Each structure stands twice: as C-alpha cells, then as structure tokens.
Amino acid sequence: MRKESNSKYNSSEIIEMSYELQASTYIESMKDKKAREEKVKYCNSLYNTIIELCNPKSILEAGIGEGTTLLELIRCFSENISSYGFDLSLSRVAYANRLLHQQGIKNFNLCTGNLLDIPFLENSIDIVYTSHSIEPNRGKEKEILQELYRVTKKYLILLEPAYELTNQENRKRMDYHGYCRNLKASAEELGYSVIKYELFKYCSNEVNPTALIIIEKNKNKEDYINREVFADPIHKTKLQRSDTCFYSSESMSVFPIVNNIPCLRIENKILAVKFEELNKNNELFEWNI
C-alpha cells in the first residue's frame, strides 16, 4: 500500500487497514500453549516494572490491539484497578472488549482512538504504556510521544522495537516495514526524563526485539481516580455522554457509540451544532395548520 500511495512511511490509513485485516489473529494465537506462556511472562515482567515505579490506580494501554496484553496485566493486579485501552481499529477494539468480558474482567473502558490525537484528558491516567503500537509509525515518533506524555500522570512505559539495540540485519527489516526508531533520543529532545532504557527481558520475535523505555513525569502526583477521562480528540477537552454518543461543545460534534464502544477518532465526529438545544428541550412542538 505504501508503494501504491507513493508514501515513504506508513499512513494511518495503511496501519488501520492492516490492523483490520489482522483482527482476531492475536486471540487465535493465544490458543497455542507456548505463545500463551510467553504472553504471561511478558505481562508479568511488565507488571513488575510498573509496581517498582508506583502503585497505580489507573492504567492505559495505548494501542490495545485485541486486549491480550491488557487482559494478562489486569490479572497481575490483586486490587481493583481502573483499566483503559484504545486502538485505531474498531474491529480490534471489539475483539478486545469481548475477550475481557468473557474472561470476567470488570472496571475497564475501551474506545477507538489515534496515537496522534489521543482521546483522553491531560494527566488522567497514572501509568500509560505501549506494547509495539508505536512500531509502524516511523516519522511520527515525537508527535506520538507528546500525546502519550500529555495523558500520563506519573509514568510512561514504552515497549517498542529495539532499533538502536539490535543488529544490522534486524534494523534492515525494521527499515523495510517502517518501524519506529530513536524513541529515547526523541524523548530527551522533548525534554522528558528517561529513567530507563534497555532490552526488555521477554520478546516473542527474535528479529523484532523489544526495548523498554521508562519516562518519568511526576512520580509524586496525588493519587485519585479520575471518573471522567475521555476527551475530544481535537480540543482535548471533556466530553458529555448520552445513551448513544459523546458530545463535544468545543467541536459542536458528537462521537458515536457503536456496540458499547465509543468511537473517538477525529474521523468519527459528526457535526451536531444543535445537539445541546435539542437535548435540553424535549417539549412537543405545537404545529398549527
């Protein structure tokens, strides 16, 4: 698709199409015992990384895929934790939503969203993490880091391709696929505090090793649970919820809820200038002929 569009890097449209076509394959892969065991080890290690930093009240997986990572991570927490996730692909979010419900997970909220315009309020989540979701977004590293940093309250944890820590052959493969690079350098150029940068212990693909990057924002930020976290992806302001949609007074638009999944990408907005007026005034209109 990059060749057809004469694009050097992967566009959001290319990534979305790829994710839509892949939808359900990650859950299917968990039927393999070895793959499932590796996933559990991966998530246990991520959990240990988190609790060494703080005891979060809320976590967000930016680029949730089909929920296989968030599911195992939630299981690691003994106490109830508010969990969130979003993805570019509605189909993948739908699979994740079904998986978490089927596995008896409670207190989670998922939506569609774009890493470049994250539909969450500033400082709304204690721990924001990624698991190879920045991966296909070469050329957009700084913009994505700025959005992730805006949303996190305490720490940002990145589990992404270890471009600078792997061999030349693997780097050539990453170049071919348009994988991200220079995340640590980009974070430091933005003035962020990178407190850890190393190869992650567990990796499911030897030709695509994982690097762990931890960015500290405000470890002493007060602990409280934000009841409202979803935001207008354009203005980053609070949304008003109704039965069928979320409304943004700043955008004068609604964002639909499809099968209990808020669709909060900019492309999902529907102009609705009179939405508030119509919802405030439900009186019967007297029509005289």
Beta strands, then each sheet from edge to edge (+ up, - down):
strand 1: 58-62
strand 2: 82-87
strand 3: 108-112
strand 4: 125-131
strand 5: 152-161
strand 6: 193-199
strand 7: 210-216
strand 8: 240-241
strand 9: 245-248
strand 10: 253-258
strand 11: 261-262
strand 12: 270-271
sheet 1: 3+ 2+ 1+ 4+ 5+ 7- 6+
sheet 2: 8+ 9- 10+ 11-
sheet 3: 8+ 9- 10+ 12-
end
